Amino acid sequence: MARPPLPTDPRDTWSPTFWKTPSQYVAALSSGCGRVVAGGEQLYLLRAGNQNLAVRELGADMRPILAVAVEPRPPWRIAVAHELGGVHILVGDAWIKIRRATPAETTLATHVAWGTNPTALCVRWEDGEFARFSGNRLQTLDSFESLDPIDGLAADDRGVVALVRLEGPTPIAGTLRGNKFDFRVLPVECDEPRDVHVAVAGDAIAVALDDSGAWLSRSQDEAFAACAPLATARAIAFEGTSSDAALFGAVTFSSTRSFVRVDASGAAVRVADIEAEGSDEPANVSALAWDASRKTLWAASTSVGLIAIKAPGAKGMGAPS
């Protein structure tokens, strides 16, 4: 795979910043309507219009964080899934714990996302169970046993939810609107469990498995195709909610982790590179999220922490300590 070029014109140059956090271990990330949430040993909050990163300590039964999701509309709830098997929701200053239909409390939740139509928190557990939770106390709205097991999910800022199922005779991915699941065939081989990353923007869906690259479909009528510039991508994110939005991926080149942007025409450009200090291995990037209000791509890394990569023309934003 050829390495995409970095921009040569300063007007097209992206600007990466490493944010100072109490811990460099950051594993989960979410952004919506100017709010950015990251999680690891602590929960980090960047509120709309703010440049100061707030740190919220977690209880002993709530760490480390595996997945986070910020609700992109009032009441701006934050969902946190952690390694002790629970899913907690932060509403104001209060934590609410939600419970799955089956009582296996030690089963980990691996993906969380806020969807609309109806407004609900979508959760996927490591055994493949998928359910939605709604209401002020987030009671179980419904489960989808016909779709289980689900292997991955994501939602865009408008609440469009995408689901991926790898098991069965044919791997599939699609959008869930209300109770209707419109799916497309995903042309991948799945002989063993895979680490699944999903991104959605309207009708566009991207799926990345482990470090084996991204697959992309931009409409219900368009078949999934391998995205060649993201052939070793793992973490992925769309630049917005339009189906023609550019797709970002964290790609491996030797000991370097590069962030590559692929637009709707397929043109690719490398926007930033990072390396893990003192290591020959590329820095791990576990999640990406696009922050439209700040024109910034955020990255969560368990080895170097929280990274903000500003787009050309974005307003200045430092890395407050």
N, C-alpha and C positions, 0 to 999 in steps of 0.2 A: 504494500500500500504506500503510495507516494505521500510524503508529508506536505500538507497544504501550506502555502506561504503565509508569512506574517504581512500585514499591510505595510506598504512602503511610504505612503503619504501620511504625514503626521495628523492630517485631518481625519484619517480613517483608523487611527490607532486606539486600541482599547487600553484601559489602565487598571491593572490588578493591584489590590491592596489586601494585606493580611491584617485582619482585625485582631486586636489584643483581647484575649479571653482568659479567665482563670485557668482553664484547661485547654490543651490543644486537641483533646479528643472531642470531635464533633461528628456525629454519625447521621443526624437527621435534619431535614430542612423543609420549610414550606414558606410560601409567600402569597399574599393576596391583598389587593386594594391598599397598597402602601405599608402593609404589615409584614414583617419578616420574623420567623420563629425558627430557631435552631436548637438542637438538643444533643446532649452527650451525658457528661457527669452533672451538668447543670442545664437549666432551660434559659435560653437567651431570647430577649424580646426587643425588636426595633419597631416602635409604633409609627403610625402614619405621620409624615412630616417631621419626624424626629431624626437626629443623628447620634443620639446617645443610646448605647446598647445596655438595656437593663438585664440584670442577672437575677434569676429566681432559683433559690436553693430548692432541692427536691427532698422529700422524705426518704428515709432509709428503704422504704418499700417501693420506690418509684425510680430506680436508676439501675444501670444506665439506660438512656432512652434509645429505642430502636427506630421509632417513626413519630413524626409530628404532622399536624395539619391545622392550619389557621382558617377559620371560617371567613370567607370573603364578603361578608355582609353582617349587619347587626344580628345578634349581640356579640359578634366577634369572638366566639368561643374557640378554645385551643384544645385539640385532642393530642394526648400523649400515650404512646404504647411503649412499654419498657420490658426489660429482660426478666422481671419477676412474674410476668404473665398477665399483668393487668392493663386496662385502658382507663385512663383518667381524663376528665374534661375540666379545664379551667374556665370558670364563669366568674368574671370579676376577680375577686380574691378567694373564691371558694372552689375546692376540688370536688368533683362528683365522679364516682366510680361506676362504670357500666358493666353489665354482666351478660355474657353470651347465653344462648338458649341451652346449650349443653353445659353441665357443671364442671368441666375440666378446667379449673382455675389456673393450672400451671401451663396450659397451652399458650404459646406466645402469639400476640397479634403482630403481624409483620407489615401490614399496610393499613393506613387510615386516610380518609379523604372526605371532604364535605361536598355533598351533591345537592341539587335542587330537583323540583318536580318528582317527588316532594323534597322539601328541605330536610336533610337527614345526614347523619354521620355514617359513612360506609366503612366497614371493618372486614379485613381478611385475616384469619388465623393460620398458623403454620400447618394445621391439618387440612386446610383448604376450605373450611367453612366460611361463608360470606353472609353478612346480614346488614340491615340498615336500622339505625336507631333515631327516633325523632321525639319531639316534644321538649318541654322545659326540663324534664328529668331524664330525657333520653331513654325511654322505654323501647323495647324491641318493636320495630314497625313491621318487619317481615324478613323472612329468610328465603333463600332461593335454592332449595335442595336440588332442583332440576339442573342448576348450573354448577353445583359443587362437583368436584373440588375446583376452586378458583386459585390461580397461581400468582396473580398480581392485579393491582388496581391503581387508578389515579383519577383526579378531577381537575378541570381547568377553573379559571376564575369565575366563569359563568355557571359552574356547577354541573357541567357535562361530565358524566362518569364513564370511564373506560375499564373494561375487565378483560383479563387474559386467562384462558384455560389451556394448559398444555397436555393434560392427560386425555385419554379417550382415543378413538380412531383417528381424529384429525384435530390438531391444535387450532384454536380459534382466538380471535380478539375482536371486540366490538364495543359499542356504546349502549349504556343502559339509560333509557329515558322513561320515567314512570316504571311500569312493569314490562316494558318492551325492550328486548335485547336484540339489537341488529348486529350480527357478527359477520366477520370475514375470515377466510382460511388463512392461517399463519404457516407458511411453508418452512417449518423448522423440524428437526429431528430431536426428540426428547426421550432418550433412553434412560436418563437418570435425573434426579432433582436439579433444578437450575435456579440461580439467583435472578429474579425477574425485576426489571425496571420498566416502568410504563410512563408515557407522557401522552397528553391529549390536548387538542386545541380545536374545539368545534367538532367537525367530522374527521379531522386528522388524528391518527393514532400512530405512535411509535413504540416499539418494544425492543428492549435490549436484554440479552441473556448472558449472564456472567460477563466475560470480556470478549465474547464472540461476535460482537457487532450489533448494529441496530437495523431493524426492519421498519419500513415506513409505508403507510397508506393514507392518502389525503381525502378520500371520500368512500362512501359505501360501495360505489361501483368500481373503485380502483383496487387492484390486487396489491397485496403487500410485496414490496421489493426490497432487496438489500440496499442499504445506504452506504455506498462504497467508501466515502470519506470518513465514515464512522465505523470502520470494519473491526476495530478493537474497543469500541465504546462500551461503557457500562452505564454510568449515570447519564441521563438525558433530560432535556427540558425544551419545550417550545417557547419561542419569543412572542408570547401573547396568546390570544384565544381565537384568532382567525385560522381557518383551515389552510391558508397559504403561509402561515407563520414560519420563520426560519427555525431549524432544529439545532440545538446545541448538544454536544457530546464530549465527555472527558475521555480522551484517546491516549493510548500508550505508544510512545516512540522510545525504544531503548530504556534508559533510566529516567526519561522525562514524561510527565503527564501534561498533555496539551489540551487546550479547550478549543474545539473546532465548531465553527458556525456554518451550516449548510442551508442556503436559501431555497425557495420553492423551485428555482430553475436547476438546482443541483450544484451550483457553484459553491465552493468551499473556501474558507479562509481561517487561518489559525489566529485566534484572538489573544491567547496568552499561554505561557508555559510555566510549570512549577516543578521543583525538585525537592525531595525530602533530604534535608541537610544531614550529611554523614551516612547516607545510605546509597547503595547502588540500585535499589529497587525504586520504581516510580512511586511518587506520593499517592496514597490511596484517596480516591474521591468517591464518596458513598452516595452523594445526592447533589442535584442541581435544582435551582429554582429561579425563574425570571421575575424580576421586580420592575413592573412597567412604570410605576410612579417615579423611580429613580433611574430608569434606563440602565439597570444593573443586573448582571448575571451573578448569582450567589452560588458558592460551592461549599459543601461540607466535607471535611477531610479528617479522618481519625489520626492522621500523622502530622498535619501542619495546621489544623484548626479551621477557622471560618475565613473565607476569601470572598471579596467583592470585586467584580471585574466590570468597570464602568464602560459603557458604550461611548463612541465618539460623540462629542457634544453634550454629554451628560453633565449636570451641574456638579461642582466639586463636592466631594464627600470624603472626609478623612477617616482615620481609624482610631477613634477615641479609646484611651486606656481606661 
